[in-house]
């Protein structure tokens, strides 16, 4: 079972809204290829897994945004670390 939920909002510096959206799409592709369970929401994406792995995914996302030409990127991160295990479903089941 996952020990952490991490929500991340990637905010790349770009010259247009379309460019920002394209860079965010590339960041989400990294999450998708990481193999972690995740959900995309309007303002952030939440991932479920082992804390160290999720932090490595965020680092990879930031590096990719820079490689694609953004001069900098802001990552706003929220972490719920629960060693005995946690899932997104457990926190949201009463709303589904």
C-alpha atoms as an extended CHARMM CRD file, in Angstrom:
* protein
*
        96  EXT
         1         1  UNK       CA              0.0000000000        0.0000000000        0.0000000000  PROA      1               0.0000000000
         2         2  UNK       CA              1.1430000000        3.5500000000       -0.6850000000  PROA      2               0.0000000000
         3         3  UNK       CA              2.6330000000        5.5130000000        2.1940000000  PROA      3               0.0000000000
         4         4  UNK       CA              2.1380000000        8.9740000000        0.6980000000  PROA      4               0.0000000000
         5         5  UNK       CA             -0.1680000000       11.1940000000       -1.2740000000  PROA      5               0.0000000000
         6         6  UNK       CA              1.5490000000       14.0760000000       -3.0140000000  PROA      6               0.0000000000
         7         7  UNK       CA             -0.2750000000       16.8310000000       -4.8570000000  PROA      7               0.0000000000
         8         8  UNK       CA              1.7620000000       18.9620000000       -7.2090000000  PROA      8               0.0000000000
         9         9  UNK       CA              1.0220000000       22.0590000000       -9.2220000000  PROA      9               0.0000000000
        10        10  UNK       CA              3.6370000000       22.7900000000      -11.8800000000  PROA      10              0.0000000000
        11        11  UNK       CA              3.8470000000       26.4390000000      -12.9580000000  PROA      11              0.0000000000
        12        12  UNK       CA              6.3400000000       26.8870000000      -15.7950000000  PROA      12              0.0000000000
        13        13  UNK       CA              7.4470000000       30.3020000000      -16.9780000000  PROA      13              0.0000000000
        14        14  UNK       CA              6.2750000000       30.6800000000      -20.5550000000  PROA      14              0.0000000000
        15        15  UNK       CA              5.2900000000       33.3900000000      -23.0120000000  PROA      15              0.0000000000
        16        16  UNK       CA              1.7020000000       32.2410000000      -23.5860000000  PROA      16              0.0000000000
        17        17  UNK       CA             -1.0970000000       30.2840000000      -21.9870000000  PROA      17              0.0000000000
        18        18  UNK       CA             -0.8640000000       27.7070000000      -24.7680000000  PROA      18              0.0000000000
        19        19  UNK       CA              2.8250000000       27.1990000000      -24.0500000000  PROA      19              0.0000000000
        20        20  UNK       CA              2.1320000000       26.7740000000      -20.3240000000  PROA      20              0.0000000000
        21        21  UNK       CA             -0.5480000000       24.1720000000      -21.0800000000  PROA      21              0.0000000000
        22        22  UNK       CA              1.8340000000       22.2720000000      -23.3580000000  PROA      22              0.0000000000
        23        23  UNK       CA              4.5410000000       22.2120000000      -20.6950000000  PROA      23              0.0000000000
        24        24  UNK       CA              2.0930000000       21.0550000000      -18.0330000000  PROA      24              0.0000000000
        25        25  UNK       CA              0.9490000000       18.3030000000      -20.4020000000  PROA      25              0.0000000000
        26        26  UNK       CA              4.5790000000       17.1550000000      -20.6800000000  PROA      26              0.0000000000
        27        27  UNK       CA              4.8690000000       17.1070000000      -16.8840000000  PROA      27              0.0000000000
        28        28  UNK       CA              1.7400000000       14.9500000000      -16.6290000000  PROA      28              0.0000000000
        29        29  UNK       CA              3.2250000000       12.5410000000      -19.1820000000  PROA      29              0.0000000000
        30        30  UNK       CA              6.1270000000       12.0120000000      -16.7730000000  PROA      30              0.0000000000
        31        31  UNK       CA              3.6980000000       11.1470000000      -13.9940000000  PROA      31              0.0000000000
        32        32  UNK       CA              1.8570000000        8.7760000000      -16.3120000000  PROA      32              0.0000000000
        33        33  UNK       CA              5.0590000000        6.9910000000      -17.3450000000  PROA      33              0.0000000000
        34        34  UNK       CA              6.1720000000        6.6540000000      -13.6990000000  PROA      34              0.0000000000
        35        35  UNK       CA              3.6150000000        3.9470000000      -12.9980000000  PROA      35              0.0000000000
        36        36  UNK       CA              2.1070000000        5.6310000000       -9.9460000000  PROA      36              0.0000000000
        37        37  UNK       CA             -1.6150000000        5.9520000000       -9.3840000000  PROA      37              0.0000000000
        38        38  UNK       CA             -2.6400000000        9.5630000000      -10.0120000000  PROA      38              0.0000000000
        39        39  UNK       CA             -5.5770000000       11.8850000000      -10.6550000000  PROA      39              0.0000000000
        40        40  UNK       CA             -5.4550000000       15.1180000000      -12.6250000000  PROA      40              0.0000000000
        41        41  UNK       CA             -7.5410000000       17.9340000000      -11.1730000000  PROA      41              0.0000000000
        42        42  UNK       CA             -8.0610000000       21.4800000000      -12.4820000000  PROA      42              0.0000000000
        43        43  UNK       CA             -5.3720000000       23.0780000000      -10.3110000000  PROA      43              0.0000000000
        44        44  UNK       CA             -3.0810000000       20.1810000000       -9.3630000000  PROA      44              0.0000000000
        45        45  UNK       CA             -2.3700000000       16.5080000000       -9.8370000000  PROA      45              0.0000000000
        46        46  UNK       CA             -2.3820000000       14.0650000000       -6.9180000000  PROA      46              0.0000000000
        47        47  UNK       CA             -0.1230000000       11.0120000000       -6.9220000000  PROA      47              0.0000000000
        48        48  UNK       CA             -0.1650000000        7.9680000000       -4.6610000000  PROA      48              0.0000000000
        49        49  UNK       CA              2.9290000000        5.9250000000       -3.8300000000  PROA      49              0.0000000000
        50        50  UNK       CA              6.1470000000        5.8180000000       -1.8670000000  PROA      50              0.0000000000
        51        51  UNK       CA              7.2990000000        9.2760000000       -0.8050000000  PROA      51              0.0000000000
        52        52  UNK       CA             10.8330000000        8.9860000000       -2.1850000000  PROA      52              0.0000000000
        53        53  UNK       CA              9.5370000000        7.8310000000       -5.5710000000  PROA      53              0.0000000000
        54        54  UNK       CA              6.9590000000       10.6180000000       -5.7750000000  PROA      54              0.0000000000
        55        55  UNK       CA              9.5700000000       13.2430000000       -4.9370000000  PROA      55              0.0000000000
        56        56  UNK       CA             11.8130000000       11.7990000000       -7.6640000000  PROA      56              0.0000000000
        57        57  UNK       CA              8.9240000000       12.1060000000      -10.1330000000  PROA      57              0.0000000000
        58        58  UNK       CA              8.5400000000       15.7830000000       -9.2080000000  PROA      58              0.0000000000
        59        59  UNK       CA             12.2770000000       16.3470000000       -9.6990000000  PROA      59              0.0000000000
        60        60  UNK       CA             12.0620000000       14.7150000000      -13.1380000000  PROA      60              0.0000000000
        61        61  UNK       CA              9.0830000000       16.9150000000      -14.0380000000  PROA      61              0.0000000000
        62        62  UNK       CA             11.0040000000       20.0610000000      -13.1430000000  PROA      62              0.0000000000
        63        63  UNK       CA             14.0600000000       19.0010000000      -15.1430000000  PROA      63              0.0000000000
        64        64  UNK       CA             11.9160000000       18.2040000000      -18.2050000000  PROA      64              0.0000000000
        65        65  UNK       CA             10.2180000000       21.6130000000      -18.1220000000  PROA      65              0.0000000000
        66        66  UNK       CA             13.6410000000       23.2990000000      -18.1500000000  PROA      66              0.0000000000
        67        67  UNK       CA             14.8710000000       21.0110000000      -20.9470000000  PROA      67              0.0000000000
        68        68  UNK       CA             11.8490000000       22.0900000000      -22.9890000000  PROA      68              0.0000000000
        69        69  UNK       CA             12.9000000000       25.7310000000      -22.7610000000  PROA      69              0.0000000000
        70        70  UNK       CA             11.2450000000       27.2350000000      -19.7120000000  PROA      70              0.0000000000
        71        71  UNK       CA             13.7700000000       29.4100000000      -17.8410000000  PROA      71              0.0000000000
        72        72  UNK       CA             12.2670000000       28.3790000000      -14.5020000000  PROA      72              0.0000000000
        73        73  UNK       CA              9.4240000000       26.4420000000      -12.9490000000  PROA      73              0.0000000000
        74        74  UNK       CA              7.5550000000       26.7180000000       -9.6710000000  PROA      74              0.0000000000
        75        75  UNK       CA              6.2970000000       23.5110000000       -8.0650000000  PROA      75              0.0000000000
        76        76  UNK       CA              3.7520000000       23.8140000000       -5.3050000000  PROA      76              0.0000000000
        77        77  UNK       CA              3.6650000000       20.5520000000       -3.3900000000  PROA      77              0.0000000000
        78        78  UNK       CA              1.4130000000       19.1270000000       -0.6670000000  PROA      78              0.0000000000
        79        79  UNK       CA              2.4300000000       15.9000000000        1.0520000000  PROA      79              0.0000000000
        80        80  UNK       CA              0.4860000000       13.5120000000        3.2300000000  PROA      80              0.0000000000
        81        81  UNK       CA              2.8940000000       10.9300000000        4.6230000000  PROA      81              0.0000000000
        82        82  UNK       CA              1.3110000000        8.0350000000        6.4920000000  PROA      82              0.0000000000
        83        83  UNK       CA              3.6620000000        5.0610000000        6.9930000000  PROA      83              0.0000000000
        84        84  UNK       CA              0.8280000000        2.6410000000        7.8120000000  PROA      84              0.0000000000
        85        85  UNK       CA             -0.6430000000        3.3070000000        4.3620000000  PROA      85              0.0000000000
        86        86  UNK       CA             -2.9460000000        5.7410000000        2.6030000000  PROA      86              0.0000000000
        87        87  UNK       CA             -4.9030000000        5.9210000000       -0.6430000000  PROA      87              0.0000000000
        88        88  UNK       CA             -6.7410000000        8.6820000000       -2.4570000000  PROA      88              0.0000000000
        89        89  UNK       CA             -9.8480000000        6.5140000000       -2.3490000000  PROA      89              0.0000000000
        90        90  UNK       CA             -9.7940000000        6.2740000000        1.4220000000  PROA      90              0.0000000000
        91        91  UNK       CA             -9.8870000000       10.0570000000        1.7000000000  PROA      91              0.0000000000
        92        92  UNK       CA            -12.5500000000       10.6040000000       -0.9450000000  PROA      92              0.0000000000
        93        93  UNK       CA            -14.8030000000        7.5310000000       -0.7860000000  PROA      93              0.0000000000
        94        94  UNK       CA            -17.6630000000        9.2940000000        1.0030000000  PROA      94              0.0000000000
        95        95  UNK       CA            -17.8360000000       11.8050000000       -1.8700000000  PROA      95              0.0000000000
        96        96  UNK       CA            -18.0760000000        9.2450000000       -4.6650000000  PROA      96              0.0000000000
